[in-house]
Amino acid sequence: MITNRTQNSWLTVSMVLVLVFLPGYYGSIAAAEIPETYACNEGWGRVCSVLFVGDSFTHGRYTPVRTYNAQTPGEPWQPPQVIDENYGQTGEREESPAESGPWGGIPGIFSELAQEMRLSYEVHIEAISATSLKKNYEAASDVIAQAGWQAVVLQELSVKPLPRSLTNNDHSDPPGFWASVQTIEQAVHVVAPKAQIILYETWASGDLAQEIAGDPTQPGFSQKYMKALNGVLDANLASYRCAAQRDGKVTGVAPAGEAWRRAWNDGLANPNPFLSRPSALPLLWYGINAVNDPPIKKPDYHHPSRYGAYLSGLVLFVKMTGADVRKLGASEQAAAELGIPGKLASRLQQEAWLAVKGFPLTWAGITPRPCSLVDTGD
């Protein structure tokens, strides 16, 4: 950590200089401009179709998020329902009985926000639990590479963008993640040349940070844990930004992980569920409840709670539409339906807006060379 005042001043000046000359914090240099919000509006004669591709960090895993705004099987689609492309499928796209569908998930939150802001989106989800983008595309390329998409959102298996030196996990493979992004981007743009490709940069896993930090009962754990948590956030953000930069035709990165960091820093949520004294602040991870769907035997500090899912949905909505979610305020409907207090919903809307539009909090968010921060093991 830099503590010297001179070093801090130098870093601040450096960040400002980078921001002056950098086209966008979370977009590639060659990225297309995100269209004005009115472009997807029935009043202008256009309903935009968007596909969310990912795993349980997209569908949310637990109720009420997992099934939120999912289309009712056998009934005509109507907004803000989400069309689950894998519902009723077999083989690799078959949904687990433990995570019964159809799924709405975080795309369902996006869809609700769109309706409230009077924007017209037909939202689809193609998610396979614990699955990489590579395997998703192999299983559902006919869904992903369609001419009808105005936007495709890509979320990678949580550990894959991270260096193996950090996670000690064989699934970690940043170059493989970058290659998958490029494969899907190219396939989509062959059939839908004007489609936005947005990378959904997810949050740091508390379980992974604890694994890196060690035994929670040992002295100094909290400091080690917070260092590990921020290290995962930085590495993930750098890797997602690198994927966008290397590809060159990705519209941008939706920094949900940075919104989580802001919520933690601003005291809206508890970043350390392993404290000996429980915190009164809500968790952005799921944790454990009296009743859990699917059932679990120990707390889950990996998947999102309703609060974490809501914050992530806000970030995705701001990034794709440019709409100011702060205008929704305490009476916002998705928050109310998910059981999120209005005051907290307003604060989360602010954090999402700042994560997308505000000054980045770390060097990983503003450096013009994000790939240099990712250890590929070479």
C-alpha positions as CSV (number, residue, x, y, z in Angstrom):
1,M,0.0,0.0,0.0
2,I,1.3,3.5,-0.9
3,T,1.4,5.6,2.2
4,N,3.9,8.3,1.3
5,R,2.2,11.6,0.5
6,T,4.5,12.3,-2.5
7,Q,3.8,8.9,-3.9
8,N,0.1,9.5,-3.5
9,S,0.3,12.8,-5.3
10,W,2.3,11.2,-8.1
11,L,-0.2,8.4,-8.5
12,T,-3.1,10.9,-8.6
13,V,-1.5,13.0,-11.2
14,S,-0.7,9.9,-13.3
15,M,-4.3,8.8,-13.1
16,V,-5.6,12.2,-14.2
17,L,-3.2,12.2,-17.2
18,V,-4.3,8.8,-18.2
19,L,-8.0,9.7,-17.9
20,V,-7.4,12.8,-20.0
21,F,-6.1,10.8,-22.9
22,L,-7.9,7.5,-22.5
23,P,-11.1,7.2,-24.6
24,G,-13.0,5.2,-22.0
25,Y,-12.2,3.5,-18.7
26,Y,-14.0,0.3,-19.5
27,G,-14.1,0.2,-23.3
28,S,-11.6,-0.7,-25.9
29,I,-10.1,2.0,-28.0
30,A,-11.9,0.8,-31.1
31,A,-15.2,0.3,-29.3
32,A,-18.3,1.6,-30.9
33,E,-20.3,4.3,-29.0
34,I,-23.2,2.9,-27.0
35,P,-26.4,4.1,-28.7
36,E,-28.7,6.7,-27.1
37,T,-31.4,5.2,-24.8
38,Y,-34.2,6.2,-27.2
39,A,-32.8,3.8,-29.8
40,C,-34.6,0.9,-27.9
41,N,-37.9,2.5,-27.4
42,E,-41.3,1.5,-28.8
43,G,-42.0,5.2,-29.4
44,W,-39.2,5.1,-32.0
45,G,-40.4,1.9,-33.4
46,R,-37.7,-0.4,-32.0
47,V,-37.6,-3.2,-29.5
48,C,-34.0,-4.3,-28.9
49,S,-33.2,-8.0,-28.3
50,V,-30.4,-8.7,-25.9
51,L,-28.8,-12.0,-24.9
52,F,-27.0,-12.7,-21.6
53,V,-24.5,-15.5,-21.8
54,G,-22.9,-16.9,-18.6
55,D,-23.3,-19.2,-15.7
56,S,-24.7,-19.0,-12.2
57,F,-23.2,-15.5,-11.8
58,T,-25.8,-14.5,-14.4
59,H,-28.8,-16.6,-13.3
60,G,-28.0,-16.0,-9.6
61,R,-28.4,-19.6,-8.4
62,Y,-30.7,-18.8,-5.5
63,T,-34.3,-17.7,-5.3
64,P,-35.8,-15.1,-5.5
65,V,-33.2,-13.9,-8.0
66,R,-32.9,-17.1,-10.1
67,T,-36.5,-17.1,-11.2
68,Y,-37.1,-13.3,-11.1
69,N,-39.1,-12.1,-14.1
70,A,-38.7,-15.5,-15.9
71,Q,-41.2,-16.1,-18.7
72,T,-44.1,-18.3,-17.7
73,P,-43.8,-21.6,-19.7
74,G,-46.6,-22.0,-22.3
75,E,-47.7,-18.4,-22.2
76,P,-46.9,-15.6,-24.7
77,W,-43.9,-13.4,-23.8
78,Q,-44.5,-10.0,-22.5
79,P,-42.0,-7.5,-20.9
80,P,-40.4,-7.5,-18.4
81,Q,-40.2,-11.3,-18.7
82,V,-37.0,-13.0,-19.6
83,I,-36.9,-15.8,-22.2
84,D,-34.8,-18.7,-20.9
85,E,-33.1,-20.2,-24.0
86,N,-32.1,-23.4,-22.1
87,Y,-35.4,-24.1,-20.4
88,G,-36.5,-27.6,-21.4
89,Q,-33.3,-28.4,-23.2
90,T,-31.3,-31.6,-22.8
91,G,-27.7,-32.6,-22.9
92,E,-25.1,-29.9,-22.0
93,R,-27.8,-27.2,-21.9
94,E,-30.1,-29.0,-19.5
95,E,-30.8,-27.1,-16.3
96,S,-30.2,-28.8,-13.0
97,P,-33.3,-29.9,-11.1
98,A,-31.6,-28.3,-8.0
99,E,-31.8,-25.0,-9.8
100,S,-35.2,-25.3,-11.3
101,G,-36.2,-22.9,-14.1
102,P,-37.1,-21.1,-16.1
103,W,-34.5,-18.6,-15.1
104,G,-34.7,-14.8,-15.0
105,G,-31.8,-13.9,-12.8
106,I,-29.8,-10.7,-13.1
107,P,-31.2,-10.3,-16.7
108,G,-34.6,-10.2,-15.1
109,I,-33.5,-7.2,-13.0
110,F,-32.2,-5.5,-16.1
111,S,-35.5,-6.1,-17.9
112,E,-37.5,-4.6,-15.0
113,L,-35.3,-1.5,-15.0
114,A,-35.8,-1.1,-18.7
115,Q,-39.5,-1.2,-18.4
116,E,-39.5,1.4,-15.6
117,M,-37.3,3.7,-17.7
118,R,-39.7,3.2,-20.6
119,L,-37.1,1.4,-22.8
120,S,-38.1,-1.6,-24.9
121,Y,-35.9,-4.7,-24.5
122,E,-36.7,-8.3,-25.2
123,V,-34.3,-10.0,-22.8
124,H,-33.0,-13.6,-23.2
125,I,-30.7,-15.7,-21.0
126,E,-28.4,-18.5,-22.1
127,A,-26.7,-19.7,-19.0
128,I,-25.2,-23.0,-17.9
129,S,-24.1,-23.4,-14.3
130,A,-20.3,-23.6,-13.6
131,T,-19.5,-23.3,-17.3
132,S,-16.9,-21.3,-19.2
133,L,-17.7,-19.1,-22.2
134,K,-15.9,-21.6,-24.4
135,K,-18.2,-24.5,-23.3
136,N,-21.2,-22.2,-23.5
137,Y,-20.5,-21.4,-27.1
138,E,-19.8,-25.0,-28.0
139,A,-23.1,-26.0,-26.5
140,A,-25.3,-23.1,-27.8
141,S,-23.6,-21.4,-30.7
142,D,-26.8,-21.5,-32.7
143,V,-28.4,-19.4,-29.9
144,I,-25.5,-17.0,-29.4
145,A,-24.5,-16.3,-33.0
146,Q,-27.9,-15.0,-34.2
147,A,-28.6,-12.1,-36.5
148,G,-31.4,-10.7,-34.3
149,W,-29.3,-9.6,-31.3
150,Q,-28.7,-5.9,-30.7
151,A,-26.5,-6.7,-27.8
152,V,-24.8,-9.8,-26.3
153,V,-23.5,-9.8,-22.8
154,L,-20.7,-12.2,-21.9
155,Q,-19.8,-13.5,-18.4
156,E,-16.9,-15.9,-17.9
157,L,-16.5,-18.7,-15.3
158,S,-15.4,-16.8,-12.2
159,V,-11.9,-18.1,-11.8
160,K,-11.0,-18.3,-15.5
161,P,-10.0,-14.6,-16.0
162,L,-7.8,-14.8,-12.9
163,P,-4.1,-15.8,-12.9
164,R,-3.4,-19.3,-11.7
165,S,-0.7,-17.9,-9.5
166,L,-3.4,-16.1,-7.5
167,T,-6.1,-18.8,-7.4
168,N,-4.1,-22.1,-7.5
169,N,-7.0,-23.3,-9.6
170,D,-6.5,-25.3,-12.8
171,H,-9.6,-23.6,-14.4
172,S,-7.8,-20.2,-14.3
173,D,-6.7,-19.3,-17.8
174,P,-6.7,-15.6,-18.8
175,P,-5.5,-16.2,-22.3
176,G,-8.2,-18.8,-22.8
177,F,-10.8,-16.3,-21.6
178,W,-9.5,-13.7,-24.0
179,A,-9.6,-16.2,-26.8
180,S,-13.2,-17.1,-26.0
181,V,-14.3,-13.5,-26.0
182,Q,-12.8,-13.0,-29.5
183,T,-14.3,-16.2,-30.8
184,I,-17.8,-15.2,-29.7
185,E,-17.4,-11.5,-30.7
186,Q,-16.4,-12.5,-34.2
187,A,-19.2,-15.1,-34.6
188,V,-21.8,-12.6,-33.4
189,H,-20.5,-9.8,-35.7
190,V,-20.6,-12.0,-38.7
191,V,-24.3,-12.2,-38.5
192,A,-25.1,-9.1,-36.5
193,P,-22.4,-6.5,-37.4
194,K,-23.8,-3.7,-35.3
195,A,-24.5,-5.7,-32.1
196,Q,-23.0,-4.4,-28.9
197,I,-20.7,-6.9,-27.2
198,I,-20.5,-6.1,-23.5
199,L,-18.3,-8.0,-21.0
200,Y,-19.9,-8.5,-17.6
201,E,-17.0,-8.2,-15.1
202,T,-18.2,-9.9,-12.0
203,W,-17.3,-9.6,-8.3
204,A,-14.6,-11.2,-6.1
205,S,-15.5,-14.4,-4.4
206,G,-15.3,-14.2,-0.6
207,D,-14.7,-17.9,-0.4
208,L,-11.7,-17.5,-2.8
209,A,-10.4,-14.5,-0.8
210,Q,-10.6,-16.6,2.4
211,E,-8.8,-19.5,0.8
212,I,-6.0,-17.2,-0.3
213,A,-5.8,-15.5,3.2
214,G,-5.8,-18.7,5.2
215,D,-7.3,-19.7,8.5
216,P,-9.9,-17.1,9.7
217,T,-9.0,-17.9,13.4
218,Q,-5.3,-16.9,13.0
219,P,-4.0,-13.4,14.0
220,G,-3.9,-10.9,11.1
221,F,-6.5,-12.8,9.0
222,S,-8.7,-9.7,8.4
223,Q,-5.8,-7.8,6.9
224,K,-4.8,-10.7,4.7
225,Y,-8.4,-11.3,3.7
226,M,-9.0,-7.7,2.6
227,K,-5.7,-7.7,0.7
228,A,-6.8,-10.9,-1.1
229,L,-10.3,-9.6,-1.8
230,N,-8.9,-6.4,-3.4
231,G,-6.3,-8.4,-5.2
232,V,-8.9,-10.6,-6.8
233,L,-11.0,-7.5,-7.8
234,D,-8.0,-5.9,-9.4
235,A,-6.9,-9.0,-11.3
236,N,-10.4,-9.6,-12.5
237,L,-10.9,-6.1,-13.7
238,A,-7.6,-6.0,-15.5
239,S,-8.3,-9.3,-17.2
240,Y,-11.7,-8.2,-18.4
241,R,-10.3,-4.9,-19.7
242,C,-7.5,-6.8,-21.4
243,A,-10.0,-9.0,-23.1
244,A,-11.9,-6.0,-24.5
245,Q,-8.6,-4.3,-25.5
246,R,-7.1,-7.3,-27.2
247,D,-10.3,-7.9,-29.2
248,G,-10.8,-4.3,-30.3
249,K,-14.5,-4.7,-31.2
250,V,-16.0,-5.2,-27.8
251,T,-18.2,-2.3,-26.8
252,G,-17.0,-2.2,-23.2
253,V,-16.9,-3.7,-19.8
254,A,-19.7,-3.5,-17.3
255,P,-17.8,-3.3,-14.0
256,A,-20.1,-5.0,-11.5
257,G,-17.0,-5.9,-9.4
258,E,-16.1,-2.3,-9.1
259,A,-19.6,-1.4,-7.9
260,W,-19.3,-4.1,-5.2
261,R,-16.0,-2.6,-4.2
262,R,-17.6,0.9,-3.9
263,A,-20.5,-0.5,-1.8
264,W,-17.9,-2.1,0.5
265,N,-15.8,1.0,0.7
266,D,-18.8,3.2,1.4
267,G,-20.1,1.0,4.2
268,L,-23.2,-0.2,2.5
269,A,-22.3,-3.9,2.7
270,N,-20.1,-6.2,4.8
271,P,-17.0,-7.3,2.8
272,N,-15.8,-9.7,5.4
273,P,-18.3,-12.4,6.5
274,F,-15.6,-14.2,8.4
275,L,-15.4,-11.7,11.2
276,S,-15.7,-13.1,14.7
277,R,-18.3,-10.5,15.5
278,P,-21.2,-10.6,13.0
279,S,-21.8,-7.3,11.1
280,A,-25.2,-5.7,10.9
281,L,-24.5,-4.7,7.3
282,P,-26.1,-6.8,4.5
283,L,-24.0,-9.2,2.4
284,L,-23.6,-8.8,-1.3
285,W,-22.9,-12.6,-1.4
286,Y,-25.7,-15.0,-0.6
287,G,-24.5,-16.4,2.7
288,I,-27.1,-18.7,4.1
289,N,-30.8,-18.3,5.2
290,A,-33.2,-20.3,7.2
291,V,-34.7,-21.6,3.9
292,N,-32.5,-21.8,0.8
293,D,-33.4,-22.8,-2.8
294,P,-31.4,-24.8,-3.7
295,P,-30.7,-26.2,-0.2
296,I,-27.2,-25.7,1.2
297,K,-25.4,-26.8,4.3
298,K,-22.9,-24.0,4.7
299,P,-22.8,-20.3,3.8
300,D,-22.1,-19.4,0.2
301,Y,-19.8,-16.4,-0.1
302,H,-19.4,-16.9,-3.9
303,H,-22.8,-16.3,-5.5
304,P,-24.8,-13.1,-5.1
305,S,-27.5,-12.2,-2.6
306,R,-30.5,-10.2,-3.7
307,Y,-28.4,-7.1,-2.9
308,G,-25.4,-8.2,-5.0
309,A,-27.6,-9.3,-7.9
310,Y,-29.5,-6.0,-7.8
311,L,-26.3,-4.0,-7.8
312,S,-24.9,-6.0,-10.7
313,G,-28.1,-5.6,-12.7
314,L,-27.9,-1.9,-12.2
315,V,-24.4,-1.8,-13.5
316,L,-25.3,-3.8,-16.6
317,F,-28.2,-1.5,-17.3
318,V,-26.2,1.7,-17.0
319,K,-23.5,0.3,-19.2
320,M,-25.8,-0.9,-21.9
321,T,-28.3,2.0,-22.0
322,G,-26.5,5.0,-20.5
323,A,-29.7,5.6,-18.5
324,D,-29.4,7.3,-15.1
325,V,-30.7,4.8,-12.7
326,R,-30.4,7.3,-9.8
327,K,-33.7,8.8,-11.0
328,L,-35.5,5.6,-10.0
329,G,-34.9,6.2,-6.3
330,A,-36.4,4.4,-3.3
331,S,-39.6,3.3,-5.0
332,E,-37.8,1.3,-7.7
333,Q,-39.9,-1.8,-8.4
334,A,-37.2,-4.6,-8.8
335,A,-35.8,-3.7,-5.4
336,A,-39.2,-3.7,-3.8
337,E,-40.1,-7.1,-5.3
338,L,-36.7,-8.6,-4.2
339,G,-37.2,-7.2,-0.6
340,I,-34.5,-4.5,-0.7
341,P,-35.3,-1.5,1.4
342,G,-35.8,1.7,-0.6
343,K,-33.1,3.7,1.1
344,L,-30.5,1.0,0.4
345,A,-31.8,0.7,-3.2
346,S,-31.1,4.4,-3.8
347,R,-27.6,4.0,-2.4
348,L,-26.9,1.0,-4.6
349,Q,-28.2,2.9,-7.7
350,Q,-25.6,5.6,-6.9
351,E,-22.8,3.1,-6.6
352,A,-23.7,1.5,-9.9
353,W,-23.8,4.8,-11.6
354,L,-20.4,5.8,-10.2
355,A,-18.9,2.4,-11.1
356,V,-19.7,3.0,-14.7
357,K,-19.5,6.7,-15.0
358,G,-17.2,7.8,-12.2
359,F,-13.5,8.0,-11.5
360,P,-12.0,4.5,-11.2
361,L,-10.8,3.5,-7.8
362,T,-7.7,1.5,-8.8
363,W,-4.9,1.5,-11.4
364,A,-6.5,-1.7,-12.8
365,G,-9.5,0.4,-13.9
366,I,-7.6,3.1,-15.7
367,T,-4.2,1.9,-16.9
368,P,-4.0,2.0,-20.7
369,R,-2.1,-1.3,-20.5
370,P,-4.4,-3.6,-18.5
371,C,-2.9,-6.8,-20.0
372,S,0.4,-5.9,-18.4
373,L,-1.2,-6.5,-15.0
374,V,-2.3,-10.0,-15.7
375,D,0.0,-12.8,-14.9
376,T,-0.3,-15.4,-17.7
377,G,2.5,-17.6,-16.4
378,D,4.7,-16.9,-19.4
